[in-house]
Amino acid sequence: MSSGSQTSKTTEPGTTQATGVTGAPQAAGGRPGGGERGRTGFVAFVGAGPGDENLLTLRGADLLSRADVVVLDKDACGGLLRHCRQDVRVVDVSGDTGAVPLQAVQEAKAGGHVVRLCPGDPGFFSSVTDEVAACAKADIEFEIVPGVPPATAVLTYAGIAPAAGAPEFRVVDAAQVDDWSAHASSAGTLVIYNGVGEAVPIAKALVAAGRPDTTPVAVTQSGTTTEQYTVASTLGRLAADLKHAGMAEPAVIVIGDAVTARDKLSWFENKPLFGWRVLVPRTKEQAAGLSEQLRSYGAVPEEVPTISVEPPRTPQQMDRAIKGLVTGRYEWVAFTSANAVKAIREKFEEYGLDARAFAGLKVAAVGEATARALVEFGVKPDLVPVGDHSSEGLLAEWPPYDSMLDPINRVLLPRADIATETLIAGLTELGWECDDVTAYRTVRAAPPPAPIREAIKGGGFDAVLFTSSSTVRNLVGIAGKPHNVTVIAVIGPQTAKTAEEFGLRVDIMADSPSASALAAALAEYGAKQRQAALAAGDVPRRPSQTRRGARRRAK
């Protein structure tokens, strides 16, 4: 939330006064309905919202998807680049609040589509006025896309109804206020941008000008993100309550009776894993769904790959397997991991084949994640174990070979080089012959950066999710053992046994062997811990806050 030249306030319900970029010419040249622009250059000033990436407007996401160039503060809005094409040109203006970079203007003049991402709403205390003027001067078509403003979104996420029952709702930029006495007589809600550094002097000025020192105040930092942190106080006690809070921008100060509803309306900060820093020792591809689920519980997931997947040392085995699959050598193909599906898919693409080559074959998948990878490939598996998602679970439901029903008794088993022999032995006992093919190799990943290793060993993580025995072995091998305050969650008994062999205390085991069930089990654990603290009259604290030397902040 950068300071700018615009001021905005509502002095009566339904009446807004504003000056600034809203007076600039809108979309010079015009594009009714937002249709295609052909080869005409264009700059869109898009409000990125208050912090939560999911609060970007549909119009903003659409413009990003078609942008040739994106100009943004990567530290603040970098996550929104996921909406862009892979070949988009990114111009990082972190710490620079000047005009649109010359190269972006030149790109627009050449017919390119440029998106300038602005924190919050471009019409609310934004610094893009000069940038808009630069586009108008260069006769470049532009559009200003509103964003969700922190003035309402941050309050809502903090459990504060922005203007419920209040006779007045004011939003001011602290950088533009010299005399706070004009705001002391208000009986409504006062929202202050860019004022956290002067929060205590502002409170004292309001009290000195006649506002009661018992007036409720809330200061929220990093609002709408999983790093959100709120200090609720009063004008009179704010100095003491902020003393050790370590507040910094971006932050919003809210003053007024609306703050008193926080106990009833707070929902975001009451999520079961709110603020928990959770280590996910998987690759980004494997961890995508798991990380998203953790975020829905309020956690801050950190993905640290512990293995690297590489092609087999010699490709001949896989080449013969693909030829046999196409020529009818197999009755079944059994996939024991999503990586095996990926390996076969890449080989198919290499030979110009697609999912139609599986016609007439029966396909088995060891679990839900592997089944999803097959469906994305265009193959619907015939067999997925209902209960135990493991080799044993697959064998329990695998039909024995019947020469009357099965014209071929051979199974293709593409798998990792370190896979167990359980499945092969079981299928052999059922009368099947297996072609055991190394589809990929798993090697230990490189150690994570030093800050991550220090956080793992020093208790900086609140929890770690182990989805296999190999993730336990490899994480300890590349980064060391997690600190004893860190909650250890495992996907099943075998993983628990491996963790205990490495001297780790297992706190949580999933009800069923899936990553989704593991994340849900951690959320249930977090909710119980929170409820127990509240029942005891204590302030809920994350595991990392209990280690010696951890900074403790009361909410």
C-alpha positions as CSV (number, residue, x, y, z in Angstrom):
1,M,0.0,0.0,0.0
2,S,2.0,2.9,-1.2
3,S,1.1,6.5,-0.5
4,G,-0.1,8.6,-3.4
5,S,-1.9,11.7,-4.4
6,Q,-5.5,10.5,-4.0
7,T,-7.8,11.0,-1.0
8,S,-11.0,9.2,-0.5
9,K,-13.7,9.3,2.2
10,T,-17.4,8.7,2.8
11,T,-18.8,11.4,4.9
12,E,-22.4,10.1,4.7
13,P,-23.7,6.7,3.9
14,G,-23.6,6.3,0.1
15,T,-21.6,9.5,-0.5
16,T,-18.0,9.3,-1.6
17,Q,-15.6,12.1,-2.3
18,A,-12.5,11.3,-4.4
19,T,-9.8,12.9,-6.5
20,G,-6.8,11.5,-8.4
21,V,-6.5,8.9,-11.1
22,T,-10.3,8.6,-11.4
23,G,-10.2,11.9,-13.2
24,A,-7.9,10.6,-15.9
25,P,-9.3,9.7,-19.4
26,Q,-10.4,6.1,-19.3
27,A,-9.3,3.7,-22.1
28,A,-8.4,6.2,-24.7
29,G,-9.7,5.0,-28.0
30,G,-12.2,2.8,-26.2
31,R,-12.8,-1.0,-26.5
32,P,-16.5,-1.7,-25.8
33,G,-16.9,-5.0,-24.1
34,G,-13.2,-5.6,-23.7
35,G,-12.9,-7.3,-27.1
36,E,-9.8,-8.2,-29.0
37,R,-7.5,-5.3,-29.7
38,G,-5.8,-6.6,-32.8
39,R,-2.3,-5.1,-33.2
40,T,-3.1,-2.0,-31.2
41,G,-0.8,-1.4,-28.2
42,F,-2.4,-1.3,-24.8
43,V,-1.6,-0.8,-21.2
44,A,-3.9,-2.1,-18.4
45,F,-3.5,-0.8,-14.9
46,V,-4.8,-3.8,-12.9
47,G,-5.6,-3.8,-9.2
48,A,-3.9,-6.8,-7.6
49,G,-6.0,-6.7,-4.5
50,P,-5.0,-6.6,-0.9
51,G,-2.7,-9.7,-0.8
52,D,-4.7,-12.9,-1.2
53,E,-4.0,-14.0,-4.8
54,N,-7.5,-15.4,-5.0
55,L,-9.0,-11.9,-4.7
56,L,-7.8,-10.9,-8.2
57,T,-10.8,-9.9,-10.3
58,L,-11.8,-12.0,-13.3
59,R,-11.0,-9.1,-15.6
60,G,-7.5,-8.8,-14.2
61,A,-6.9,-12.5,-14.6
62,D,-8.1,-12.3,-18.2
63,L,-5.8,-9.4,-19.1
64,L,-2.8,-11.2,-17.4
65,S,-3.5,-14.3,-19.5
66,R,-3.2,-12.2,-22.7
67,A,-0.3,-10.0,-21.7
68,D,3.0,-9.7,-23.6
69,V,4.6,-7.7,-20.8
70,V,3.8,-7.5,-17.1
71,V,5.2,-4.7,-14.9
72,L,5.0,-5.4,-11.2
73,D,6.5,-5.4,-7.8
74,K,7.5,-9.1,-7.8
75,D,7.8,-9.2,-4.0
76,A,4.2,-8.1,-3.6
77,C,2.4,-9.6,-6.6
78,G,4.7,-12.3,-8.0
79,G,2.3,-15.1,-7.4
80,L,-0.2,-13.6,-9.9
81,L,2.2,-14.4,-12.7
82,R,0.7,-17.9,-12.7
83,H,-2.1,-16.4,-14.8
84,C,0.3,-15.5,-17.6
85,R,1.6,-17.3,-20.6
86,Q,5.0,-18.9,-20.3
87,D,6.6,-16.5,-22.8
88,V,5.4,-13.3,-21.0
89,R,8.1,-10.7,-20.4
90,V,8.3,-9.7,-16.7
91,V,9.5,-6.2,-15.6
92,D,10.2,-6.1,-11.9
93,V,9.9,-2.7,-10.4
94,S,10.3,-3.7,-6.7
95,G,10.9,-0.5,-4.7
96,D,10.4,1.7,-7.7
97,T,7.3,3.8,-7.7
98,G,8.2,5.9,-10.8
99,A,6.6,5.9,-14.2
100,V,6.0,2.9,-16.4
101,P,9.4,1.7,-17.6
102,L,10.4,3.0,-21.0
103,Q,10.6,-0.6,-22.4
104,A,7.0,-1.2,-21.4
105,V,5.8,2.0,-23.2
106,Q,7.8,1.0,-26.2
107,E,6.3,-2.5,-26.2
108,A,2.8,-0.9,-26.2
109,K,3.8,1.4,-29.0
110,A,4.9,-1.6,-31.0
111,G,1.5,-3.2,-30.5
112,G,2.2,-5.3,-27.4
113,H,-0.3,-5.8,-24.5
114,V,1.1,-4.6,-21.2
115,V,-0.3,-5.2,-17.7
116,R,0.8,-2.9,-14.9
117,L,-0.1,-4.7,-11.6
118,C,-0.8,-2.3,-8.7
119,P,-1.2,-3.4,-5.1
120,G,-4.8,-3.0,-3.8
121,D,-7.0,-0.8,-6.0
122,P,-5.4,1.7,-8.5
123,G,-8.1,4.2,-7.5
124,F,-7.3,4.0,-3.8
125,F,-4.1,5.8,-2.7
126,S,-2.2,4.5,-5.7
127,S,1.0,5.9,-7.2
128,V,0.0,5.2,-10.8
129,T,-1.4,8.6,-11.7
130,D,1.8,9.7,-13.4
131,E,2.0,6.4,-15.2
132,V,-1.5,6.8,-16.6
133,A,-0.6,10.3,-17.7
134,A,2.5,9.0,-19.4
135,C,0.4,6.6,-21.5
136,A,-2.1,9.4,-22.3
137,K,0.8,11.6,-23.4
138,A,2.2,8.9,-25.6
139,D,-1.2,8.3,-27.1
140,I,-1.3,4.7,-25.9
141,E,-4.6,3.1,-25.2
142,F,-5.1,2.1,-21.6
143,E,-7.6,0.7,-19.1
144,I,-7.8,1.0,-15.3
145,V,-9.2,-2.2,-13.7
146,P,-10.3,-1.8,-10.1
147,G,-9.0,-4.2,-7.4
148,V,-10.4,-5.3,-4.1
149,P,-9.3,-2.5,-1.7
150,P,-7.6,-3.3,1.6
151,A,-10.0,-0.8,3.3
152,T,-12.7,-3.4,3.1
153,A,-11.0,-6.8,2.4
154,V,-8.4,-6.6,5.3
155,L,-11.1,-5.6,7.7
156,T,-13.3,-8.5,6.7
157,Y,-10.4,-11.0,7.0
158,A,-9.7,-9.6,10.4
159,G,-13.3,-10.1,11.6
160,I,-14.3,-6.5,11.4
161,A,-17.5,-5.4,9.7
162,P,-16.2,-2.3,7.8
163,A,-19.3,-0.1,8.3
164,A,-21.8,-2.2,10.1
165,G,-24.0,0.2,12.2
166,A,-21.5,3.0,11.8
167,P,-22.8,6.5,10.8
168,E,-19.6,7.2,8.9
169,F,-16.8,5.3,7.2
170,R,-13.6,7.2,6.4
171,V,-10.5,6.0,4.6
172,V,-7.4,8.2,4.8
173,D,-3.7,8.0,3.9
174,A,-1.6,8.9,6.9
175,A,1.0,10.4,4.7
176,Q,-1.4,13.1,3.6
177,V,-2.8,14.0,7.1
178,D,-1.1,16.8,9.0
179,D,-3.9,17.5,11.6
180,W,-5.7,14.5,13.1
181,S,-8.2,16.7,15.0
182,A,-10.4,16.7,12.0
183,H,-10.9,12.9,12.5
184,A,-11.3,12.9,16.3
185,S,-14.9,13.9,16.3
186,S,-16.0,11.1,14.1
187,A,-18.3,8.5,15.7
188,G,-17.8,6.1,12.8
189,T,-15.1,3.8,11.5
190,L,-11.7,5.3,10.6
191,V,-9.4,3.3,8.3
192,I,-5.8,4.5,8.0
193,Y,-3.4,3.4,5.2
194,N,0.4,3.7,5.5
195,G,0.3,4.7,9.2
196,V,1.7,1.7,11.1
197,G,5.0,3.5,11.7
198,E,3.2,6.4,13.3
199,A,0.4,4.4,14.9
200,V,1.2,5.5,18.5
201,P,1.5,9.2,17.7
202,I,-1.7,9.1,15.7
203,A,-3.5,7.5,18.7
204,K,-2.2,10.1,21.0
205,A,-3.2,12.9,18.6
206,L,-6.7,11.6,18.3
207,V,-7.1,11.3,22.1
208,A,-5.7,14.8,22.6
209,A,-8.2,16.1,20.1
210,G,-11.1,14.6,22.1
211,R,-11.6,11.0,20.9
212,P,-12.0,8.7,24.0
213,D,-9.0,6.7,25.0
214,T,-11.3,3.6,25.3
215,T,-12.0,3.7,21.6
216,P,-11.3,0.2,20.1
217,V,-8.4,0.0,17.7
218,A,-7.1,-2.9,15.5
219,V,-3.8,-3.0,13.5
220,T,-3.6,-5.7,10.9
221,Q,-0.4,-6.5,9.1
222,S,-0.2,-8.5,5.8
223,G,-3.9,-8.7,5.7
224,T,-5.7,-11.4,3.7
225,T,-2.6,-13.5,3.5
226,T,-1.6,-16.5,5.7
227,E,0.9,-14.2,7.4
228,Q,-1.9,-11.9,8.6
229,Y,-1.4,-10.7,12.2
230,T,-3.8,-8.5,14.2
231,V,-3.3,-6.6,17.4
232,A,-6.6,-5.5,19.0
233,S,-6.3,-2.7,21.5
234,T,-7.7,0.8,22.4
235,L,-6.3,4.2,21.7
236,G,-5.1,4.5,25.3
237,R,-3.3,1.1,25.4
238,L,-2.0,1.0,21.8
239,A,1.5,2.0,22.7
240,A,1.9,-0.9,25.2
241,D,0.2,-3.5,23.0
242,L,2.3,-2.6,19.9
243,K,5.6,-2.4,21.8
244,H,6.8,-5.9,21.0
245,A,4.5,-6.7,18.1
246,G,7.0,-5.8,15.4
247,M,4.4,-4.4,13.0
248,A,5.4,-3.3,9.6
249,E,3.8,-2.3,6.2
250,P,1.7,-3.3,4.5
251,A,-0.7,-2.8,7.4
252,V,-4.1,-1.2,8.0
253,I,-5.2,0.6,11.2
254,V,-8.9,0.5,12.1
255,I,-10.4,2.8,14.7
256,G,-14.0,2.6,16.0
257,D,-16.6,0.4,17.6
258,A,-16.6,-2.0,14.6
259,V,-13.5,-3.5,16.1
260,T,-15.5,-4.9,19.1
261,A,-17.2,-7.5,16.8
262,R,-13.9,-9.2,16.1
263,D,-14.5,-11.9,18.7
264,K,-17.6,-13.0,16.9
265,L,-16.7,-12.4,13.3
266,S,-13.1,-13.4,13.1
267,W,-12.9,-16.4,10.8
268,F,-9.6,-16.2,8.9
269,E,-7.3,-16.1,11.8
270,N,-9.3,-18.8,13.5
271,K,-8.5,-21.4,10.8
272,P,-7.1,-24.6,12.4
273,L,-3.5,-24.1,11.0
274,F,-3.5,-20.3,10.7
275,G,0.0,-19.1,10.4
276,W,1.6,-22.6,10.7
277,R,4.7,-22.9,8.6
278,V,4.5,-26.5,7.2
279,L,7.3,-28.3,5.5
280,V,6.2,-30.3,2.5
281,P,9.1,-32.5,1.3
282,R,7.9,-33.1,-2.2
283,T,8.5,-31.6,-5.6
284,K,6.3,-28.7,-6.8
285,E,4.5,-30.9,-9.2
286,Q,3.7,-33.5,-6.5
287,A,2.9,-30.9,-3.8
288,A,0.6,-28.6,-5.7
289,G,-2.7,-30.0,-4.5
290,L,-1.4,-30.7,-1.0
291,S,-0.1,-27.2,-0.6
292,E,-3.4,-25.7,-1.8
293,Q,-5.2,-27.8,0.8
294,L,-2.9,-26.7,3.5
295,R,-3.5,-23.0,2.5
296,S,-7.2,-23.6,2.9
297,Y,-6.5,-24.5,6.5
298,G,-4.6,-21.2,7.0
299,A,-1.1,-22.8,6.8
300,V,2.0,-21.5,5.0
301,P,3.3,-24.5,3.1
302,E,7.0,-24.6,2.0
303,E,7.9,-27.2,-0.6
304,V,11.3,-28.8,-0.3
305,P,12.1,-31.5,-2.9
306,T,13.9,-34.5,-1.3
307,I,14.2,-36.6,-4.5
308,S,14.9,-35.9,-8.1
309,V,13.3,-37.9,-10.8
310,E,15.6,-38.8,-13.7
311,P,15.3,-41.1,-16.8
312,P,16.7,-44.7,-16.6
313,R,20.4,-45.0,-17.3
314,T,19.6,-47.1,-20.4
315,P,16.4,-46.5,-22.4
316,Q,16.3,-49.9,-24.2
317,Q,14.1,-51.6,-21.6
318,M,11.4,-48.8,-21.8
319,D,11.6,-48.9,-25.6
320,R,10.9,-52.6,-25.7
321,A,8.1,-52.1,-23.2
322,I,6.4,-49.5,-25.3
323,K,6.7,-51.7,-28.4
324,G,5.1,-54.6,-26.5
325,L,2.3,-52.4,-25.2
326,V,1.4,-51.3,-28.7
327,T,1.7,-54.8,-30.2
328,G,-0.5,-56.6,-27.7
329,R,2.1,-58.3,-25.5
330,Y,0.3,-57.3,-22.2
331,E,-3.1,-57.9,-20.6
332,W,-2.5,-55.4,-17.8
333,V,-0.4,-52.3,-17.1
334,A,0.1,-51.5,-13.4
335,F,1.1,-48.0,-12.3
336,T,2.5,-47.6,-8.8
337,S,3.1,-43.9,-8.9
338,A,2.3,-40.7,-10.8
339,N,5.9,-40.6,-11.9
340,A,5.5,-43.9,-13.7
341,V,2.5,-42.5,-15.6
342,K,4.6,-39.4,-16.5
343,A,7.5,-41.6,-17.7
344,I,5.2,-43.6,-20.0
345,R,3.5,-40.5,-21.2
346,E,6.8,-38.9,-22.2
347,K,7.8,-42.1,-24.1
348,F,4.5,-42.0,-25.9
349,E,5.0,-38.4,-27.0
350,E,8.5,-39.3,-28.1
351,Y,7.0,-42.0,-30.4
352,G,4.0,-39.9,-31.5
353,L,1.5,-42.0,-29.5
354,D,-1.3,-41.0,-27.3
355,A,-3.8,-42.6,-24.8
356,R,-5.5,-44.6,-27.6
357,A,-2.6,-47.0,-27.5
358,F,-4.1,-48.3,-24.2
359,A,-7.2,-49.6,-26.1
360,G,-7.9,-53.2,-25.1
361,L,-5.6,-53.1,-22.1
362,K,-6.6,-53.3,-18.5
363,V,-5.0,-50.5,-16.4
364,A,-4.4,-50.5,-12.6
365,A,-3.4,-47.6,-10.4
366,V,-2.1,-48.0,-6.8
367,G,-3.9,-44.9,-5.5
368,E,-5.8,-41.7,-6.1
369,A,-2.9,-39.5,-7.1
370,T,-1.8,-42.1,-9.7
371,A,-5.3,-42.5,-10.9
372,R,-5.6,-38.7,-11.4
373,A,-2.4,-38.7,-13.4
374,L,-3.9,-41.4,-15.7
375,V,-7.1,-39.6,-16.2
376,E,-5.2,-36.4,-17.1
377,F,-3.4,-38.5,-19.7
378,G,-6.8,-39.7,-21.0
379,V,-6.8,-43.2,-19.5
380,K,-9.5,-44.4,-17.1
381,P,-8.0,-47.0,-14.7
382,D,-9.9,-50.3,-14.4
383,L,-8.6,-51.1,-10.9
384,V,-7.9,-48.7,-8.0
385,P,-7.8,-50.2,-4.5
386,V,-10.6,-48.8,-2.4
387,G,-8.9,-49.0,1.0
388,D,-5.2,-49.5,1.3
389,H,-3.4,-47.4,-1.4
390,S,-0.3,-49.5,-1.5
391,S,1.1,-52.6,-3.3
392,E,-0.5,-54.8,-0.7
393,G,-3.9,-53.0,-1.3
394,L,-3.6,-53.4,-5.0
395,L,-2.8,-57.2,-4.7
396,A,-5.8,-57.7,-2.3
397,E,-8.1,-56.7,-5.2
398,W,-6.2,-58.0,-8.2
399,P,-7.9,-60.9,-9.9
400,P,-6.0,-64.2,-10.3
401,Y,-5.0,-65.3,-13.8
402,D,-7.8,-67.3,-15.5
403,S,-6.9,-68.8,-18.9
404,M,-10.6,-68.9,-19.8
405,L,-11.0,-65.2,-19.3
406,D,-7.5,-63.8,-20.0
407,P,-6.0,-64.4,-23.4
408,I,-2.6,-63.1,-22.2
409,N,-1.1,-63.6,-18.8
410,R,1.5,-60.9,-18.8
411,V,1.6,-57.6,-16.8
412,L,3.7,-54.5,-17.6
413,L,5.0,-52.9,-14.4
414,P,6.8,-49.6,-15.1
415,R,8.2,-48.3,-11.9
416,A,11.1,-46.7,-10.0
417,D,14.5,-48.3,-9.7
418,I,14.1,-48.5,-5.9
419,A,10.6,-50.0,-5.8
420,T,9.9,-53.0,-3.6
421,E,9.4,-56.6,-4.9
422,T,6.1,-57.0,-3.1
423,L,3.9,-56.4,-6.1
424,I,5.9,-58.7,-8.4
425,A,5.9,-61.6,-5.9
426,G,2.1,-61.2,-5.3
427,L,1.2,-61.1,-9.0
428,T,3.4,-64.2,-9.6
429,E,1.5,-66.1,-6.9
430,L,-1.8,-65.1,-8.7
431,G,-0.5,-66.7,-11.9
432,W,0.7,-63.6,-13.8
433,E,4.0,-63.0,-15.5
434,C,5.5,-59.6,-14.9
435,D,7.8,-57.5,-17.1
436,D,9.4,-55.4,-14.4
437,V,10.7,-52.2,-16.2
438,T,12.7,-49.3,-14.8
439,A,10.7,-46.3,-16.0
440,Y,12.6,-43.7,-14.0
441,R,15.3,-43.3,-11.3
442,T,15.0,-41.5,-8.0
443,V,18.0,-39.8,-6.7
444,R,18.5,-37.7,-3.6
445,A,17.8,-34.0,-4.2
446,A,20.4,-31.3,-3.6
447,P,20.3,-29.8,-0.1
448,P,17.9,-26.9,0.3
449,P,19.2,-23.3,0.9
450,A,20.9,-22.7,4.3
451,P,17.9,-20.7,5.8
452,I,15.6,-23.7,5.2
453,R,18.1,-26.1,6.7
454,E,18.5,-23.8,9.8
455,A,14.7,-23.6,10.1
456,I,14.3,-27.4,10.0
457,K,16.9,-28.0,12.6
458,G,16.1,-24.9,14.7
459,G,12.4,-25.3,15.1
460,G,11.3,-22.7,12.5
461,F,8.8,-25.1,11.0
462,D,5.6,-25.9,12.9
463,A,5.0,-29.2,11.2
464,V,6.4,-31.5,8.5
465,L,4.4,-33.9,6.4
466,F,6.1,-37.2,5.5
467,T,4.4,-39.0,2.6
468,S,6.8,-41.9,2.4
469,S,9.7,-43.5,4.1
470,S,12.0,-42.2,1.4
471,T,11.0,-38.6,2.2
472,V,12.0,-39.2,5.8
473,R,15.4,-40.7,4.9
474,N,16.1,-38.1,2.2
475,L,15.1,-35.0,4.3
476,V,17.3,-36.1,7.2
477,G,20.1,-36.8,4.7
478,I,20.0,-33.4,2.9
479,A,18.8,-31.1,5.7
480,G,19.1,-32.8,9.1
481,K,16.5,-33.9,11.7
482,P,13.5,-31.6,12.4
483,H,13.6,-29.9,15.8
484,N,11.7,-31.6,18.6
485,V,9.0,-28.9,18.8
486,T,8.1,-29.6,15.1
487,V,4.9,-31.7,14.7
488,I,5.7,-34.8,12.8
489,A,2.8,-36.1,10.6
490,V,3.1,-39.3,8.6
491,I,1.0,-41.0,5.9
492,G,1.1,-44.5,7.3
493,P,2.6,-47.2,9.6
494,Q,5.7,-47.9,7.4
495,T,6.5,-44.2,7.2
496,A,6.0,-43.9,11.0
497,K,8.4,-46.8,11.6
498,T,11.1,-45.1,9.4
499,A,10.6,-41.8,11.2
500,E,11.0,-43.5,14.6
501,E,14.1,-45.2,13.4
502,F,15.6,-41.8,12.8
503,G,14.7,-40.7,16.3
504,L,11.6,-38.7,15.4
505,R,8.5,-38.5,17.6
506,V,5.4,-39.2,15.4
507,D,2.5,-37.0,16.5
508,I,0.0,-37.7,13.7
509,M,-0.8,-40.6,11.3
510,A,-3.3,-40.2,8.5
511,D,-6.5,-42.3,8.7
512,S,-5.9,-43.4,5.1
513,P,-2.7,-43.4,3.1
514,S,-3.3,-40.3,1.0
515,A,-1.7,-36.9,1.1
516,S,-5.2,-35.3,1.4
517,A,-6.0,-37.4,4.4
518,L,-2.6,-36.5,5.9
519,A,-3.3,-32.7,5.5
520,A,-6.8,-33.2,7.0
521,A,-5.3,-35.0,10.0
522,L,-2.9,-32.2,10.6
523,A,-5.7,-29.6,10.5
524,E,-7.7,-31.7,13.0
525,Y,-4.7,-31.8,15.3
526,G,-4.2,-28.0,15.0
527,A,-7.9,-27.3,15.8
528,K,-7.7,-29.5,18.9
529,Q,-4.6,-27.7,20.1
530,R,-6.2,-24.3,19.6
531,Q,-9.4,-25.4,21.4
532,A,-7.4,-26.7,24.3
533,A,-5.5,-23.5,24.7
534,L,-8.7,-21.4,24.6
535,A,-10.4,-23.7,27.1
536,A,-7.5,-23.2,29.5
537,G,-7.7,-19.4,29.1
538,D,-4.4,-19.3,27.2
539,V,-3.5,-17.6,23.9
540,P,-3.2,-20.2,21.1
541,R,0.4,-20.5,20.0
542,R,2.0,-22.3,17.1
543,P,4.6,-25.1,17.9
544,S,7.4,-22.9,16.6
545,Q,6.5,-20.3,19.2
546,T,7.1,-22.7,22.1
547,R,10.8,-23.2,21.4
548,R,13.4,-21.5,23.5
549,G,14.1,-18.0,22.3
550,A,11.1,-17.7,20.0
551,R,9.5,-14.3,19.9
552,R,6.0,-14.5,21.5
553,R,3.3,-12.1,20.4
554,A,0.0,-11.9,22.1
555,K,-3.0,-11.5,19.8
